[in-house]
Amino acid sequence: MEEKGAAAHGSLIHRPLDNSLILEVMRYFPIGNKIRYFPVQRKNVVLESIVIAFGINNHLVYTQKDIHIKEQEGAEPYFLLDDDWKDVTVRKVNSFCLVIPDVGHSESDLDYASRVAIDNHGLFKRGDTFTLMSLFAERGVPHIDVQVRKKVLLKEGYYANHSVVVLEALLGTLHHIDQRQQCRIRTHIPLKLYLTEEGEPFDCHLVDFSECSLKIRIDRHEALRPSLTKKRNIIVAIDLPQQMKSYILKGKVLRRDDEHVVISMTSHLVNGQYESFDLLAAIELKANLLQHPETQ
């Protein structure tokens, strides 16, 4: 469990932390949990990773079962860590980190401008700040800012000989984006609408959007209207050339009038396969739509 060299040196925080907040972060960003992250200054650059360990003071913890929470009424909770069959009590935490693998990024993950910015600056420089987003969505998408403490090649433990990134959690930044308070954004972006995967494309325009739905102007396609019945499955293709991004989305018709159809997204095409259109995918799409010059 322990990797003192990776967890102990160069902490960016030097005061005892709130153990209750640490418990919240552990809950929303558990070990083994898939996350997405983006540089604070470039919210449209969204990458994926996974939490492989927690750093608590000078200990790296690789599994949830090695952390036991001790809570007493009227007292701050503390941690009992299982270190090679020995219990280690941690009451004061001066550093809490999330550890992710250092696997770089694929060119397909980023647009050209983002690749240039990252290649010029480098990814995960000490002191860089990122926002992490969790897949946990009980009351919205948990977000937390982290600062890069260091990159290190582990010499022992479950991930020996693997390079990892140690991210210092900025506990005070933990918050949730509540989907019930989502904001609709007006725009005018061309797209293609399909009734089936092999069907004829209809040129339409996206006129506003939120995290979970798109409002599409169907323009002069009078023959299209009768087919857009409630709960009908449709496919939408959106091309964003300025960001070098494109999206193919599946959704269901929520409602329609003479000029518009509103759809709820259900899945999106990722590396040739459709995946569930989760909250993080919705936020990534919204972040890129917001960059379009027609978006208000």
Backbone as CSV, one residue per row, in Angstrom:
resi,resn,N_x,N_y,N_z,CA_x,CA_y,CA_z,C_x,C_y,C_z
1,MET,0.812,-1.205,0.000,0.000,0.000,0.000,0.842,1.250,0.000
2,GLU,2.013,1.218,0.621,2.766,2.441,0.887,3.796,2.692,-0.202
3,GLU,3.888,3.940,-0.633,4.904,4.370,-1.587,5.314,5.768,-1.162
4,LYS,6.150,5.858,-0.134,6.414,7.144,0.517,7.023,8.158,-0.439
5,GLY,7.891,7.707,-1.327,8.533,8.648,-2.231,7.549,9.355,-3.131
6,ALA,6.476,8.672,-3.511,5.512,9.282,-4.423,4.585,10.220,-3.704
7,ALA,4.230,9.909,-2.477,3.172,10.670,-1.816,3.681,11.736,-0.873
8,ALA,4.933,11.656,-0.459,5.352,12.505,0.648,5.946,13.834,0.234
9,HIS,6.576,13.907,-0.932,7.392,15.075,-1.229,6.624,16.123,-2.015
10,GLY,6.917,17.389,-1.725,6.455,18.479,-2.561,5.002,18.824,-2.421
11,SER,4.390,18.604,-1.282,2.980,18.932,-1.113,2.743,20.409,-1.348
12,LEU,1.623,20.710,-2.000,1.255,22.091,-2.274,0.433,22.688,-1.150
13,ILE,0.038,21.885,-0.161,-0.796,22.336,0.948,-0.093,21.959,2.243
14,HIS,-0.090,22.852,3.239,0.717,22.621,4.435,-0.087,22.770,5.726
15,ARG,-1.380,22.630,5.677,-2.182,22.761,6.890,-3.079,21.536,7.002
16,PRO,-3.515,21.191,8.218,-4.435,20.057,8.357,-5.712,20.293,7.557
17,LEU,-6.167,19.247,6.894,-7.347,19.338,6.037,-8.588,18.890,6.787
18,ASP,-9.738,19.195,6.218,-11.027,18.799,6.782,-11.297,17.349,6.389
19,ASN,-11.238,16.446,7.369,-11.422,15.029,7.067,-12.801,14.728,6.492
20,SER,-13.808,15.499,6.880,-15.156,15.281,6.346,-15.202,15.559,4.846
21,LEU,-14.485,16.604,4.411,-14.422,16.894,2.979,-13.662,15.806,2.228
22,ILE,-12.617,15.284,2.861,-11.875,14.183,2.238,-12.793,12.989,2.013
23,LEU,-13.647,12.694,2.985,-14.591,11.585,2.838,-15.524,11.818,1.657
24,GLU,-15.971,13.063,1.475,-16.839,13.370,0.336,-16.126,13.110,-0.983
25,VAL,-14.878,13.561,-1.078,-14.124,13.352,-2.309,-13.918,11.859,-2.557
26,MET,-13.602,11.108,-1.502,-13.445,9.659,-1.648,-14.726,9.014,-2.164
27,ARG,-15.851,9.524,-1.730,-17.133,8.965,-2.157,-17.413,9.263,-3.624
28,TYR,-17.147,10.496,-4.050,-17.490,10.899,-5.408,-16.422,10.530,-6.429
29,PHE,-15.181,10.330,-5.981,-14.077,9.971,-6.875,-13.377,8.716,-6.346
30,PRO,-14.086,7.601,-6.220,-13.488,6.406,-5.610,-12.403,5.790,-6.483
31,ILE,-11.543,5.011,-5.843,-10.512,4.275,-6.573,-11.190,3.343,-7.569
32,GLY,-10.682,3.345,-8.789,-11.275,2.546,-9.852,-12.329,3.282,-10.646
33,ASN,-12.628,4.523,-10.250,-13.677,5.291,-10.909,-13.128,6.009,-12.136
34,LYS,-13.860,5.904,-13.239,-13.506,6.639,-14.445,-13.832,8.115,-14.242
35,ILE,-12.939,8.980,-14.687,-13.152,10.423,-14.559,-12.882,11.092,-15.898
36,ARG,-13.342,12.325,-16.008,-12.910,13.210,-17.087,-12.291,14.440,-16.450
37,TYR,-11.389,15.065,-17.190,-10.704,16.224,-16.624,-10.372,17.207,-17.734
38,PHE,-10.222,18.464,-17.350,-9.840,19.484,-18.321,-9.018,20.553,-17.616
39,PRO,-8.076,21.183,-18.347,-7.353,22.319,-17.765,-8.335,23.432,-17.428
40,VAL,-8.137,24.085,-16.299,-9.074,25.118,-15.852,-9.240,26.210,-16.902
41,GLN,-8.174,26.540,-17.631,-8.243,27.613,-18.624,-8.719,27.136,-19.989
42,ARG,-8.939,25.830,-20.172,-9.372,25.307,-21.477,-10.449,24.259,-21.241
43,LYS,-11.657,24.725,-20.931,-12.724,23.817,-20.535,-13.254,22.970,-21.689
44,ASN,-12.912,23.328,-22.925,-13.354,22.517,-24.053,-12.397,21.367,-24.344
45,VAL,-11.272,21.283,-23.626,-10.322,20.178,-23.786,-10.625,19.147,-22.706
46,VAL,-11.418,18.138,-23.048,-11.859,17.161,-22.057,-11.184,15.824,-22.335
47,LEU,-10.454,15.310,-21.359,-9.743,14.045,-21.469,-10.281,13.064,-20.432
48,GLU,-9.929,11.801,-20.594,-10.425,10.762,-19.695,-9.275,10.087,-18.966
49,SER,-9.568,9.605,-17.766,-8.589,8.829,-17.009,-9.338,8.005,-15.964
50,ILE,-8.588,7.491,-14.991,-9.176,6.673,-13.932,-8.370,6.896,-12.653
51,VAL,-9.043,6.935,-11.525,-8.361,7.065,-10.237,-7.810,5.693,-9.852
52,ILE,-6.499,5.594,-9.654,-5.905,4.296,-9.303,-5.425,4.246,-7.857
53,ALA,-5.385,5.391,-7.171,-4.930,5.389,-5.775,-5.270,6.726,-5.130
54,PHE,-5.275,6.721,-3.800,-5.333,7.942,-3.006,-3.975,8.140,-2.342
55,GLY,-3.558,9.381,-2.211,-2.391,9.704,-1.409,-2.840,10.393,-0.132
56,ILE,-2.593,9.776,1.014,-2.965,10.338,2.315,-1.679,10.524,3.110
57,ASN,-1.293,11.783,3.296,0.012,12.100,3.885,1.103,11.358,3.118
58,ASN,1.858,10.486,3.758,2.946,9.804,3.064,2.586,8.378,2.670
59,HIS,1.295,8.105,2.514,0.846,6.761,2.145,0.083,6.798,0.824
60,LEU,0.348,5.819,-0.028,-0.475,5.585,-1.204,-1.379,4.398,-0.925
61,VAL,-2.662,4.574,-1.153,-3.651,3.530,-0.898,-4.253,3.127,-2.234
62,TYR,-4.139,1.833,-2.585,-4.540,1.373,-3.904,-5.938,0.763,-3.950
63,THR,-6.511,0.399,-2.811,-7.833,-0.225,-2.804,-8.695,0.388,-1.714
64,GLN,-9.998,0.440,-1.966,-10.934,0.996,-0.992,-10.923,0.190,0.307
65,LYS,-10.679,-1.118,0.197,-10.741,-1.965,1.392,-9.585,-1.702,2.355
66,ASP,-8.553,-0.975,1.891,-7.432,-0.636,2.774,-7.676,0.647,3.560
67,ILE,-8.850,1.254,3.389,-9.198,2.481,4.111,-10.409,2.205,4.988
68,HIS,-10.267,2.417,6.271,-11.390,2.265,7.201,-11.655,3.619,7.851
69,ILE,-12.903,4.005,7.854,-13.292,5.307,8.402,-13.781,5.112,9.830
70,LYS,-13.228,5.872,10.730,-13.635,5.821,12.132,-14.364,7.123,12.472
71,GLU,-15.611,6.980,12.866,-16.429,8.153,13.177,-16.978,8.049,14.593
72,GLN,-16.897,9.141,15.319,-17.441,9.215,16.671,-18.285,10.475,16.781
73,GLU,-19.373,10.374,17.490,-20.277,11.511,17.625,-19.550,12.693,18.272
74,GLY,-19.654,13.841,17.625,-19.044,15.055,18.154,-17.568,15.192,17.877
75,ALA,-16.982,14.249,17.152,-15.545,14.300,16.857,-15.328,14.170,15.351
76,GLU,-14.223,14.720,14.889,-13.913,14.627,13.465,-13.558,13.184,13.115
77,PRO,-14.045,12.682,11.984,-13.682,11.318,11.585,-12.183,11.217,11.307
78,TYR,-11.659,10.005,11.455,-10.254,9.790,11.117,-10.135,8.490,10.342
79,PHE,-8.919,8.191,9.888,-8.701,7.085,8.964,-7.818,6.017,9.599
80,LEU,-8.166,4.768,9.339,-7.353,3.625,9.735,-6.937,2.925,8.448
81,LEU,-5.650,2.981,8.146,-5.132,2.423,6.906,-4.505,1.066,7.167
82,ASP,-4.757,0.140,6.265,-4.192,-1.206,6.365,-2.879,-1.230,5.589
83,ASP,-1.771,-1.285,6.311,-0.446,-1.245,5.696,0.269,-2.561,5.972
84,ASP,0.196,-3.485,4.980,0.838,-4.798,5.135,0.429,-5.460,6.442
85,TRP,-0.885,-5.536,6.665,-1.485,-6.195,7.825,-1.288,-5.416,9.120
86,LYS,-0.734,-4.213,9.035,-0.593,-3.366,10.216,-1.515,-2.164,10.070
87,ASP,-2.173,-1.806,11.161,-3.071,-0.655,11.138,-2.288,0.636,11.357
88,VAL,-2.516,1.606,10.499,-1.898,2.925,10.621,-3.012,3.936,10.837
89,THR,-2.995,4.605,11.974,-4.022,5.595,12.294,-3.599,6.969,11.777
90,VAL,-4.488,7.609,11.030,-4.226,8.954,10.507,-5.355,9.864,10.965
91,ARG,-5.040,10.752,11.900,-6.042,11.697,12.412,-5.918,13.066,11.741
92,LYS,-4.702,13.498,11.491,-4.487,14.787,10.842,-3.930,14.550,9.445
93,VAL,-4.677,15.002,8.455,-4.256,14.846,7.063,-3.747,16.193,6.559
94,ASN,-2.492,16.239,6.186,-1.901,17.460,5.649,-1.875,17.477,4.127
95,SER,-2.082,16.310,3.534,-2.079,16.224,2.079,-3.002,15.093,1.650
96,PHE,-3.915,15.402,0.740,-4.776,14.368,0.163,-4.707,14.491,-1.354
97,CYS,-4.347,13.392,-2.011,-4.131,13.403,-3.460,-4.940,12.309,-4.146
98,LEU,-5.232,12.557,-5.400,-5.764,11.546,-6.300,-4.649,11.187,-7.276
99,VAL,-4.487,9.906,-7.543,-3.415,9.441,-8.414,-4.028,8.832,-9.664
100,ILE,-3.550,9.284,-10.834,-4.032,8.752,-12.107,-2.830,8.298,-12.927
101,PRO,-3.018,7.376,-13.872,-1.895,6.946,-14.711,-1.468,8.054,-15.662
102,ASP,-0.187,8.109,-15.940,0.360,9.078,-16.891,0.476,8.388,-18.243
103,VAL,-0.612,8.432,-19.006,-0.650,7.710,-20.284,-0.654,8.647,-21.478
104,GLY,-0.475,9.945,-21.249,-0.464,10.891,-22.354,-1.846,11.075,-22.942
105,HIS,-1.902,11.549,-24.176,-3.180,11.772,-24.840,-3.072,11.385,-26.299
106,SER,-4.199,10.943,-26.846,-4.280,10.580,-28.255,-4.644,11.809,-29.077
107,GLU,-4.134,11.883,-30.303,-4.478,13.020,-31.161,-5.973,13.080,-31.433
108,SER,-6.636,11.922,-31.435,-8.073,11.914,-31.692,-8.861,12.521,-30.544
109,ASP,-8.227,12.673,-29.364,-8.922,13.244,-28.212,-9.023,14.763,-28.282
110,LEU,-8.175,15.407,-29.109,-8.040,16.856,-29.038,-8.134,17.487,-30.415
111,ASP,-8.622,18.731,-30.460,-8.565,19.486,-31.695,-7.147,20.036,-31.877
112,TYR,-6.888,20.605,-33.058,-5.523,21.036,-33.386,-5.006,22.085,-32.410
113,ALA,-5.839,23.108,-32.140,-5.395,24.188,-31.250,-5.064,23.658,-29.862
114,SER,-5.851,22.699,-29.385,-5.612,22.133,-28.059,-4.328,21.313,-28.041
115,ARG,-4.096,20.551,-29.127,-2.860,19.762,-29.197,-1.637,20.675,-29.187
116,VAL,-1.710,21.774,-29.946,-0.582,22.709,-29.989,-0.338,23.305,-28.612
117,ALA,-1.432,23.728,-27.940,-1.288,24.340,-26.615,-0.673,23.365,-25.626
118,ILE,-1.132,22.120,-25.652,-0.622,21.125,-24.712,0.800,20.714,-25.075
119,ASP,1.071,20.559,-26.386,2.415,20.166,-26.799,3.434,21.255,-26.482
120,ASN,3.025,22.524,-26.583,3.940,23.624,-26.271,4.203,23.724,-24.777
121,HIS,3.160,23.523,-23.995,3.284,23.690,-22.541,3.612,22.373,-21.847
122,GLY,3.143,21.275,-22.438,3.267,19.980,-21.786,2.064,19.717,-20.900
123,LEU,1.704,18.463,-20.758,0.574,18.088,-19.916,1.104,17.682,-18.545
124,PHE,0.427,18.144,-17.496,0.774,17.794,-16.119,2.119,18.375,-15.677
125,LYS,2.309,19.652,-15.942,3.449,20.349,-15.351,3.135,20.629,-13.883
126,ARG,4.150,20.574,-13.032,3.944,20.846,-11.611,3.275,22.203,-11.426
127,GLY,2.207,22.224,-10.627,1.476,23.455,-10.364,0.324,23.709,-11.308
128,ASP,0.232,22.964,-12.430,-0.915,23.113,-13.330,-2.202,22.759,-12.588
129,THR,-3.280,23.442,-12.922,-4.571,23.194,-12.282,-5.542,22.587,-13.283
130,PHE,-6.224,21.528,-12.853,-7.226,20.848,-13.664,-8.524,20.742,-12.872
131,THR,-9.615,20.598,-13.593,-10.894,20.262,-12.971,-11.226,18.814,-13.304
132,LEU,-11.533,18.027,-12.279,-11.954,16.639,-12.467,-13.469,16.560,-12.400
133,MET,-14.061,15.699,-13.239,-15.495,15.425,-13.214,-15.689,13.935,-12.982
134,SER,-16.562,13.594,-12.068,-16.820,12.195,-11.735,-18.034,11.685,-12.493
135,LEU,-18.115,10.367,-12.656,-19.312,9.752,-13.230,-20.421,9.620,-12.206
136,PHE,-20.084,9.828,-10.932,-21.095,9.759,-9.870,-22.088,10.896,-10.090
137,ALA,-23.390,10.581,-10.127,-24.371,11.611,-10.485,-25.631,11.523,-9.635
138,GLU,-25.466,11.393,-8.340,-26.623,11.286,-7.456,-27.416,12.581,-7.411
139,ARG,-26.737,13.709,-7.354,-27.408,15.012,-7.334,-26.673,16.010,-8.230
140,GLY,-26.239,15.532,-9.361,-25.475,16.347,-10.288,-24.077,15.788,-10.461
141,VAL,-23.304,16.413,-11.309,-21.957,15.928,-11.606,-20.950,16.558,-10.645
142,PRO,-20.267,15.753,-9.806,-19.255,16.317,-8.905,-18.043,16.835,-9.683
143,HIS,-17.593,18.021,-9.329,-16.393,18.640,-9.889,-15.454,18.986,-8.737
144,ILE,-14.167,18.857,-8.978,-13.182,19.337,-8.006,-11.932,19.775,-8.761
145,ASP,-11.316,20.858,-8.314,-10.050,21.304,-8.891,-8.893,20.595,-8.191
146,VAL,-7.874,20.306,-8.968,-6.667,19.661,-8.445,-5.450,20.378,-9.018
147,GLN,-4.337,20.295,-8.286,-3.068,20.824,-8.780,-2.072,19.686,-8.912
148,VAL,-1.303,19.743,-9.988,-0.300,18.709,-10.214,0.828,18.879,-9.209
149,ARG,1.030,17.849,-8.382,2.170,17.861,-7.466,3.411,17.358,-8.181
150,LYS,3.274,16.211,-8.855,4.433,15.662,-9.549,4.009,14.493,-10.418
151,LYS,4.880,14.149,-11.352,4.801,12.882,-12.070,5.928,12.004,-11.542
152,VAL,5.641,10.725,-11.367,6.639,9.852,-10.758,6.518,8.451,-11.338
153,LEU,7.649,7.775,-11.475,7.683,6.371,-11.867,7.691,5.535,-10.596
154,LEU,6.631,4.785,-10.372,6.529,3.992,-9.146,7.562,2.863,-9.160
155,LYS,8.186,2.646,-8.023,9.226,1.622,-7.915,8.725,0.346,-7.264
156,GLU,7.566,0.400,-6.628,7.017,-0.785,-5.970,5.503,-0.670,-5.949
157,GLY,4.855,-1.701,-5.394,3.401,-1.678,-5.311,2.750,-2.282,-6.543
158,TYR,1.434,-2.161,-6.609,0.663,-2.781,-7.690,1.005,-2.207,-9.060
159,TYR,1.477,-0.964,-9.100,1.757,-0.309,-10.376,3.247,-0.012,-10.535
160,ALA,4.077,-0.919,-10.032,5.527,-0.754,-10.153,5.918,-0.619,-11.621
161,ASN,6.864,0.297,-11.876,7.384,0.575,-13.215,6.378,1.293,-14.116
162,HIS,5.332,1.832,-13.524,4.372,2.649,-14.268,4.490,4.101,-13.816
163,SER,4.391,5.010,-14.784,4.409,6.434,-14.467,3.005,6.888,-14.081
164,VAL,2.913,7.673,-13.007,1.620,8.168,-12.534,1.716,9.675,-12.295
165,VAL,0.549,10.298,-12.188,0.455,11.723,-11.880,-0.208,11.865,-10.518
166,VAL,0.438,12.581,-9.613,-0.091,12.818,-8.271,-0.750,14.196,-8.271
167,LEU,-2.067,14.220,-8.010,-2.868,15.439,-8.089,-3.353,15.834,-6.702
168,GLU,-2.921,16.987,-6.225,-3.339,17.480,-4.910,-4.771,17.999,-5.005
169,ALA,-5.671,17.438,-4.199,-7.075,17.853,-4.231,-7.260,19.187,-3.511
170,LEU,-7.893,20.140,-4.178,-8.232,21.431,-3.568,-9.650,21.306,-3.033
171,LEU,-9.756,20.856,-1.792,-11.035,20.397,-1.245,-12.120,21.458,-1.281
172,GLY,-11.743,22.713,-1.122,-12.740,23.779,-1.090,-13.431,24.020,-2.414
173,THR,-12.933,23.412,-3.493,-13.542,23.615,-4.812,-14.574,22.547,-5.152
174,LEU,-14.768,21.557,-4.283,-15.728,20.489,-4.574,-17.136,21.069,-4.714
175,HIS,-17.779,20.792,-5.842,-19.146,21.259,-6.053,-19.832,20.344,-7.053
176,HIS,-21.132,20.535,-7.207,-21.926,19.739,-8.133,-22.603,20.654,-9.147
177,ILE,-22.682,20.186,-10.389,-23.503,20.868,-11.384,-24.860,20.198,-11.377
178,ASP,-25.860,20.917,-10.928,-27.210,20.381,-10.756,-27.945,20.429,-12.083
179,GLN,-28.287,19.246,-12.606,-28.980,19.191,-13.885,-30.358,19.832,-13.832
180,ARG,-30.933,19.987,-12.671,-32.248,20.604,-12.571,-32.176,22.107,-12.782
181,GLN,-30.975,22.660,-12.738,-30.811,24.097,-12.918,-30.096,24.411,-14.232
182,GLN,-30.217,23.492,-15.200,-29.514,23.682,-16.447,-30.061,24.882,-17.211
183,CYS,-29.216,25.483,-18.003,-29.555,26.688,-18.752,-29.587,26.363,-20.241
184,ARG,-30.604,26.836,-20.931,-30.688,26.651,-22.367,-29.908,27.764,-23.054
185,ILE,-29.217,27.412,-24.128,-28.360,28.343,-24.843,-28.846,28.459,-26.284
186,ARG,-28.995,29.680,-26.767,-29.424,29.895,-28.146,-28.233,29.830,-29.094
187,THR,-28.501,29.280,-30.297,-27.446,29.170,-31.293,-28.088,28.995,-32.664
188,HIS,-27.262,28.781,-33.690,-27.760,28.524,-35.053,-26.688,27.726,-35.781
189,ILE,-26.624,26.429,-35.502,-25.565,25.558,-36.000,-26.153,24.545,-36.980
190,PRO,-25.615,24.447,-38.200,-26.117,23.447,-39.152,-25.889,22.030,-38.631
191,LEU,-26.825,21.146,-38.941,-26.668,19.732,-38.610,-27.446,18.904,-39.614
192,LYS,-27.225,17.606,-39.565,-27.980,16.678,-40.406,-28.792,15.764,-39.507
193,LEU,-30.047,15.566,-39.874,-30.959,14.720,-39.112,-31.308,13.497,-39.955
194,TYR,-31.232,12.319,-39.344,-31.535,11.063,-40.023,-32.648,10.343,-39.266
195,LEU,-33.577,9.755,-40.019,-34.615,8.936,-39.389,-34.121,7.520,-39.139
196,THR,-33.165,7.060,-39.950,-32.524,5.755,-39.763,-31.045,5.906,-40.095
197,GLU,-30.238,4.926,-39.723,-28.800,5.011,-39.965,-28.479,5.043,-41.454
198,GLU,-29.267,4.353,-42.268,-29.022,4.326,-43.709,-29.914,5.303,-44.457
199,GLY,-30.669,6.099,-43.727,-31.658,6.958,-44.365,-31.084,8.230,-44.963
200,GLU,-31.970,8.982,-45.603,-31.613,10.252,-46.225,-31.341,11.314,-45.161
201,PRO,-30.272,12.111,-45.329,-30.026,13.193,-44.370,-30.891,14.413,-44.680
202,PHE,-31.388,15.048,-43.634,-32.151,16.281,-43.761,-31.325,17.415,-43.152
203,ASP,-31.085,18.455,-43.946,-30.328,19.608,-43.456,-31.215,20.467,-42.564
204,CYS,-30.812,20.596,-41.299,-31.575,21.362,-40.317,-30.617,22.272,-39.549
205,HIS,-31.127,22.946,-38.526,-30.292,23.814,-37.691,-30.604,23.595,-36.216
206,LEU,-29.546,23.494,-35.429,-29.688,23.496,-33.977,-29.905,24.938,-33.531
207,VAL,-30.994,25.195,-32.792,-31.299,26.580,-32.407,-31.154,26.826,-30.911
208,ASP,-31.273,25.801,-30.082,-30.854,25.941,-28.687,-30.629,24.572,-28.081
209,PHE,-29.949,24.551,-26.944,-29.563,23.271,-26.356,-29.354,23.424,-24.865
210,SER,-29.444,22.302,-24.173,-29.087,22.212,-22.759,-28.253,20.951,-22.604
211,GLU,-27.995,20.533,-21.347,-27.198,19.327,-21.144,-27.904,18.063,-21.620
212,CYS,-29.228,18.078,-21.705,-29.928,16.820,-21.989,-30.782,16.858,-23.247
213,SER,-30.959,17.999,-23.888,-31.844,18.049,-25.050,-31.356,19.059,-26.076
214,LEU,-31.787,18.822,-27.326,-31.494,19.715,-28.438,-32.809,20.169,-29.055
215,LYS,-32.899,21.443,-29.389,-34.048,21.961,-30.127,-33.589,22.247,-31.547
216,ILE,-34.228,21.584,-32.518,-33.780,21.622,-33.905,-34.861,22.256,-34.776
217,ARG,-34.462,23.221,-35.581,-35.371,23.815,-36.556,-35.362,22.936,-37.801
218,ILE,-36.528,22.422,-38.171,-36.594,21.480,-39.294,-36.791,22.191,-40.626
219,ASP,-36.801,23.497,-40.599,-36.805,24.328,-41.798,-37.971,23.978,-42.718
220,ARG,-37.695,23.750,-44.004,-38.783,23.569,-44.973,-39.081,22.104,-45.269
221,HIS,-38.635,21.209,-44.428,-38.825,19.778,-44.699,-40.231,19.347,-44.271
222,GLU,-41.224,19.710,-45.074,-42.606,19.390,-44.714,-42.838,17.887,-44.659
223,ALA,-42.161,17.136,-45.526,-42.343,15.685,-45.541,-41.750,15.026,-44.308
224,LEU,-40.845,15.734,-43.628,-40.202,15.172,-42.442,-41.110,15.224,-41.221
225,ARG,-41.944,16.246,-41.131,-42.721,16.490,-39.917,-43.558,15.287,-39.477
226,PRO,-44.338,14.656,-40.371,-45.185,13.544,-39.904,-44.404,12.374,-39.311
227,SER,-43.132,12.239,-39.698,-42.322,11.116,-39.200,-41.768,11.367,-37.805
228,LEU,-41.785,12.622,-37.365,-41.188,12.963,-36.071,-42.216,12.822,-34.958
229,THR,-42.663,11.607,-34.765,-43.648,11.322,-33.724,-42.961,11.193,-32.367
230,LYS,-43.712,11.400,-31.314,-43.155,11.344,-29.965,-42.507,9.990,-29.707
231,LYS,-41.315,10.004,-29.121,-40.495,8.840,-28.778,-39.848,8.179,-29.992
232,ARG,-39.993,8.774,-31.171,-39.335,8.252,-32.365,-37.823,8.380,-32.213
233,ASN,-37.090,7.315,-32.538,-35.632,7.347,-32.509,-35.098,8.059,-33.750
234,ILE,-34.190,9.001,-33.549,-33.565,9.689,-34.666,-32.072,9.824,-34.405
235,ILE,-31.347,10.199,-35.457,-29.897,10.378,-35.385,-29.566,11.793,-35.840
236,VAL,-28.650,12.428,-35.139,-28.232,13.788,-35.454,-26.713,13.805,-35.621
237,ALA,-26.243,14.438,-36.694,-24.806,14.602,-36.932,-24.466,16.087,-36.905
238,ILE,-23.563,16.465,-36.012,-23.154,17.862,-35.855,-21.666,17.967,-36.148
239,ASP,-21.306,18.852,-37.063,-19.904,19.065,-37.414,-19.479,20.447,-36.936
240,LEU,-18.379,20.498,-36.174,-17.845,21.766,-35.664,-16.432,21.943,-36.219
241,PRO,-16.307,22.412,-37.464,-14.987,22.445,-38.114,-13.974,23.333,-37.415
242,GLN,-14.425,24.415,-36.803,-13.464,25.315,-36.161,-12.771,24.669,-34.966
243,GLN,-13.476,23.728,-34.312,-12.855,22.987,-33.212,-12.331,21.634,-33.663
244,MET,-12.521,21.331,-34.963,-12.154,20.023,-35.512,-12.806,18.912,-34.700
245,LYS,-14.104,19.105,-34.416,-14.887,18.133,-33.664,-16.133,17.776,-34.462
246,SER,-16.586,16.552,-34.315,-17.864,16.141,-34.894,-18.543,15.185,-33.930
247,TYR,-19.870,15.198,-33.945,-20.655,14.376,-33.032,-21.765,13.682,-33.807
248,ILE,-21.956,12.412,-33.522,-23.112,11.668,-34.024,-23.877,11.181,-32.806
249,LEU,-25.116,11.633,-32.681,-25.930,11.394,-31.490,-27.207,10.671,-31.857
250,LYS,-27.616,9.765,-30.997,-28.942,9.164,-31.100,-29.832,9.757,-30.018
251,GLY,-31.107,9.922,-30.346,-32.024,10.484,-29.366,-33.461,10.114,-29.662
252,LYS,-34.343,10.547,-28.779,-35.777,10.303,-28.924,-36.506,11.641,-28.995
253,VAL,-37.545,11.674,-29.813,-38.342,12.887,-29.945,-39.140,13.114,-28.659
254,LEU,-38.971,14.294,-28.081,-39.770,14.678,-26.915,-41.056,15.378,-27.334
255,ARG,-40.940,16.302,-28.288,-42.112,17.034,-28.779,-41.753,17.694,-30.105
256,ARG,-42.811,18.119,-30.835,-42.605,18.747,-32.136,-43.710,19.755,-32.385
257,ASP,-43.353,20.860,-33.053,-44.366,21.771,-33.571,-44.130,21.916,-35.074
258,ASP,-44.732,22.908,-35.700,-44.618,23.028,-37.154,-43.207,23.350,-37.622
259,GLU,-42.401,23.961,-36.751,-41.072,24.403,-37.176,-39.919,23.723,-36.452
260,HIS,-40.190,23.121,-35.301,-39.100,22.606,-34.477,-39.398,21.199,-33.967
261,VAL,-38.315,20.492,-33.624,-38.421,19.234,-32.900,-37.420,19.286,-31.748
262,VAL,-37.816,18.800,-30.585,-36.936,18.725,-29.419,-36.631,17.259,-29.166
263,ILE,-35.349,16.933,-29.061,-34.958,15.543,-28.831,-34.161,15.429,-27.539
264,SER,-34.286,14.283,-26.915,-33.498,13.935,-25.736,-32.425,12.951,-26.167
265,MET,-31.161,13.276,-25.909,-30.074,12.415,-26.348,-29.994,11.151,-25.493
266,THR,-29.737,10.025,-26.152,-29.625,8.748,-25.442,-28.250,8.106,-25.582
267,SER,-27.564,8.341,-26.709,-26.241,7.737,-26.902,-25.445,8.569,-27.902
268,HIS,-24.139,8.339,-27.923,-23.268,9.043,-28.866,-22.214,8.086,-29.386
269,LEU,-21.727,8.347,-30.594,-20.762,7.464,-31.240,-19.362,7.764,-30.722
270,VAL,-18.694,6.731,-30.194,-17.342,6.859,-29.657,-16.500,5.726,-30.228
271,ASN,-15.491,6.089,-31.030,-14.594,5.080,-31.617,-15.366,3.970,-32.320
272,GLY,-16.387,4.365,-33.082,-17.132,3.409,-33.891,-18.246,2.671,-33.185
273,GLN,-18.448,2.925,-31.887,-19.511,2.256,-31.144,-20.326,3.285,-30.378
274,TYR,-21.624,2.996,-30.233,-22.485,3.901,-29.480,-22.365,3.618,-27.987
275,GLU,-22.169,4.696,-27.231,-22.109,4.610,-25.773,-23.191,5.489,-25.177
276,SER,-23.578,5.172,-23.946,-24.617,5.938,-23.269,-24.232,7.415,-23.190
277,PHE,-25.199,8.274,-23.451,-24.963,9.719,-23.392,-25.130,10.164,-21.946
278,ASP,-24.044,10.010,-21.168,-24.109,10.327,-19.745,-23.912,11.823,-19.517
279,LEU,-23.940,12.227,-18.261,-23.864,13.647,-17.935,-22.535,14.267,-18.342
280,LEU,-21.470,13.491,-18.243,-20.174,14.038,-18.620,-20.070,14.226,-20.126
281,ALA,-20.659,13.299,-20.897,-20.696,13.475,-22.349,-21.507,14.708,-22.713
282,ALA,-22.592,14.934,-21.974,-23.431,16.107,-22.222,-22.668,17.396,-21.962
283,ILE,-21.891,17.426,-20.885,-21.131,18.630,-20.557,-20.034,18.874,-21.592
284,GLU,-19.403,17.800,-22.062,-18.376,17.962,-23.098,-18.979,18.538,-24.373
285,LEU,-20.136,17.998,-24.797,-20.804,18.520,-25.987,-21.162,19.987,-25.797
286,LYS,-21.729,20.308,-24.651,-22.127,21.690,-24.395,-20.925,22.624,-24.427
287,ALA,-19.811,22.194,-23.850,-18.610,23.031,-23.837,-18.142,23.351,-25.248
288,ASN,-18.253,22.384,-26.158,-17.824,22.626,-27.532,-18.842,23.434,-28.318
289,LEU,-20.129,23.212,-28.079,-21.147,24.033,-28.742,-21.030,25.494,-28.325
290,LEU,-20.633,25.725,-27.088,-20.481,27.098,-26.603,-19.372,27.857,-27.335
291,GLN,-18.416,27.129,-27.936,-17.325,27.784,-28.654,-17.726,28.220,-30.060
292,HIS,-18.879,27.737,-30.550,-19.295,28.046,-31.921,-19.638,29.531,-32.042
293,PRO,-19.222,30.194,-33.126,-19.485,31.638,-33.252,-20.959,32.008,-33.306
294,GLU,-21.841,31.063,-33.662,-23.269,31.363,-33.716,-23.949,31.234,-32.353
295,THR,-23.225,30.719,-31.366,-23.817,30.544,-30.039,-23.803,31.866,-29.288
296,GLN,-24.934,32.179,-28.680,-25.070,33.439,-27.938,-24.873,33.212,-26.448
